[in-house]
Each structure stands twice: as C-alpha cells, then as structure tokens.
Amino acid sequence: MTRRAAIAAPNSYATEAAAHALAEGGTAVDAAIAAMLTATVTEPGVISTLGGCFVNVWQPGQEPLVIDGNVEMPGRAMSADVRGKGLIEAASDYGGGMVTYVGPGSVATPGMLAAMGWAHQRFGRAPWAELLQPAADVARSGFPLSRTAQSYLVLVTDTILAWDPATRAQLTADGAAPQVGHRVLAPELADTLEHLGTHGAASAYRGDVARAIDADMRRRGGLLTLADLEAYQPVVRSALRSRLGPWDLACNPPPSIGGPVLTALLRLLAATPGALDPAEVARILQEVLDIRLDRIDTAADLEAAGAELLATLHRIGATGLPTSPSTAHVSVVDEDGAACALTASAGYGSGMTIEGTGLVANNSLGELELNRLGLHALEPGVRLASNMAPTTARRDDGAVLAVGTPGADRITTALAQVLTHMARHGADLQDAIDRPRMHPRRLTDGSTRIDHEQDAQIAAALDAAGLDRFEHPPSSMYFGGVGASLRDAGGALTAAADDRRVAATLVT
C-alpha cells in the first residue's frame, strides 16, 4: 500500500520521484532520497550527486538522529607537495560578488551517496534501484533548465563551466550562457545512476564509479583518490534538541556549523520574553553571527567549537552572546508521523565532469567561507564546515514537521525566522515562510549591517534601534528557499515552499 506523505522539494521532477518511491512501498526517508537524487540531475550547478548531505530522521516513538554525509578533506594517498595545486580561481557576480576556487584540486571526498545508502538500509523499504531510476530517466529523456539553475549557471558560464570541455558541452548552449528552458540531456549520467542503482551506493566508494573518479583525479591532479573514497564512512549522531514555544526541535549537531548556530538562535529566541519585534530578532541574529565568525569558523576543531557555542549560550542564558552557494533541500512527513529533512550541497561546483560518468564533482575545498583556516589546510579525513541545517520537529499536540532551506549562511537565519513565526507568532506554515526576512552581514570594514527584504515594519524597527540596514526587493532569492512538510495533530498533511526560489510541493 502506498504511504501518504507531504513533500517539499526543489522542483516537480523531484516531488514526482518522491511519489514514485512511495508507490514502490517506500518510506518518508526513501521519498526524500529519491527526490534529492533527482534534484541532483534537474538542478545542475545548484547541487550534484558527488556532494555532501545531512539526513535528519525522526521516526515515531524514537529519538531523532542525523546521518552526517558531509564532505571531508581528501589526500590520504598524496604527498604534501600537491596541496595548493589543481585550483582555478573563479570570480562571478553571484550573491553580490564572490570568489571561489574550482578545478580538480577543489574536490572534497563526497559523502552524499554513502549517507543515503546508510539511511536507506536503516529506514528504507523501497528497492534501492527504484530510488535512482527517476533520476536516471529524467537524465536520459532530458529536461528544461529551471529558473533557479539558470540564474546561477548564467553567472559562471565563462568561469566554472568554461575549463572542462565535458561540462561546457553539457551545461552551456555551445559555450554561451544557457537560457531558462534550455534542454539538458545527460545520457552518460543516466547510465551511471542506473549502475549505482544496480550495484549500490558502495560502487561510488569501492567499485567501478570509485575507480573512475580515482583515475580522472590522478590524471588531472586532484587530491581525491581511491584511498579517500574507501575510507569514507557516514557518521550517525544524536540530534541537537531545543524548545521554541510548543515545539521540540531537532537539528544536526557539531561538527556541523549550521546545526549549532540554528540551535543557538532558537534558544535565544525562546528565552526572550514577550512579543519579538524585528529589532530584537535582528540583535539576536547579529550576536550569533559575531560569535560564529570570530570563534567557530576559524576553529581547528569544529566539534569542540560548536560545543563551546552551546556551552557559552547555556552560561549566559538570554543576556546575549559575546560580540567580537549553493544547496538543495527536501522535506518529507508521512501519514504515520515519520519526518525526514535532507539538505545537500556541492558548493559552487568544481566544473569537473568525471570522465565516463557524467558526474560533476563538488568544489568544497575551494569555498573560502568553509575553509577559513586556508585552502587544503585540513588533515585528510577531517569533515569540512557546513551551513546545512535540516530540521525535524514535534509539537506538544502531536504535529510533526520537516523543514530546511538552501542559502549558505542565510540557512540558519531563514529557518530561525520561519520557526519563530510559527511557534511564537502563530503563523501557519505557508505564511511563516512567506513573511519578510532579515540577515546580519559582516562587511569588509568589520561593521555589521542588517540586510532585509522590503517591509515597512522591519525598516521602522531597525531605524528606531539605530541599526545599519540594507533593503532588498521583496521575496529575494538571497534569503534562501525554505521547504517544509507538516502532519498536523489531526493527521492532515500539508507542504509549503518558498517563492524566493523555484520549488514544488506535493501531497500524495
């Protein structure tokens, strides 16, 4: 019997893949995996199969847990003199201007498939091959480029997409910037996805796919080798818990940055009495940003730094903390109350298509904001920093929620505001997502301003509090793209998605 579920995903191809998994006898976890795998095909540039992810699962009657499939530092089989090599600087206008590094030297050990494979073995019921088949089918038959993917690819056509002939042929229009609706066909990728469906996720770590990655990396001077792939293991962690009004929330724990920062925001917001005006929320967002930038992002031990953030928060209570690119998300809640929130990232993309596979590799080693100690500075096997913060939650009356968003460092602030609107202000799910957002931004001179979407109440409150602010247009893509699924106390299923990015919802 097909399990009913509410699904929020990046596009309708992904929601249909989730529905296919459910029709094959699958669970909420199966549906989330199938949706994300299809998104890795249909949102090129935004996410790819050789990225990292976090899978947050809260089963009825069980404790919530998070499967850490984040990328890690490779280089086990390489000498130290290769560090700093294989990197290509790429500048673009994305996000108001950014510099990242791509090329074979930017590719970290991917963890997405390993985490999905573990989650499927533990929580899945549909055949593994059926989770990959919709992704393979759409890669083979082709699909029109979405507005979200096109808006990114058009900015990187002459940089990230230019240096590798296979990537340029796949994701540009004969070398020119692609347009919305540009037809993308990926038959080689379809073959690889079907191979992974037949042979399991392990093929990407110890099988034919792993050997193809190793051969191409060695030929082109990357750090990633078969030794790194064979050593990779997903890590299962207990979720970080916090309360906000009637909601019990579960986030990903350290060494992730996103989970502890979101938990800090939620705990401070929960401890603030009375109605929360925009200026008070902005102050809390700014305080947590300060401690993150000054004490977490530059820490050698991210797990210890995340724990320190939470311990500091516990000591100071509500008095305030001391001051000093691309992701995709899927949320699924089923009729039984199982929740799965899955966020994945491949950075800005390395531009490198692994020869013979159609798989585009991540550029996580080249993301400056995730490597504040320096590019290639970590030891092999160390997990990289991550902003991802997929969240599950249960309300005191029995309602169940899965929620998350893409958006780099705006992930945590977007989720904190959506959850606050629900838990503190009584907004329904879609209204909470639609309301205008804010985000604190550290400027190059060391000062902080509050970026916000156009809204008279927010502007007036920030001005009255004397906070420097910058106004964006309404519903700006800069502020993320929240997707959420909800089973209410009576068992009704709903899904809601952000109009800031192209997205899709489905209730089966």
ABEGO torsion letter per residue (X at the ends): XBBBBBBBBABAAAAAAAAAAAAAGBBAAAAAAAAAAAAAAABBGABBABBBBBBBBBBBGBBBBBBBABBBBBGAABBAAABGBGBBBBBBABGGEBBBBBEAAABBBBAAAAAAAAAAAAABABBAAAAAAAAAAAAAAEBBBBAAAAAAAAAAAABAAAABAAAAAAABBGGBBBBBGBBBBBAAAAAAAAAAAAAEAAAAAABAAAAAAAAAAAAAGBABBAAAAAABBBBBBBBBBBBBEABBBBBBBOABAAAAAAAAAAAAAAABBEBBBAAAAAAAAAAAAAAAAAAAAABABAAAAAAAAAAAAAAAEAAEBBBXXBBBBBBBBBAAGBBBBBBBBAEAEAGBBBBGAGBBBBAAAABAAABAAEBGABBBGBBBBBABBBBBBBBAAGBBBBBBBBGEAAAAAAAAAAAAAAAAAGBBAAAAAABBBBBBBBBAAGBBBBBBBBBAAAAAAAAAAGBBBBBBBBGBAAAEBBBBBBBBAAGBBBBBBBAABBBBBBBX
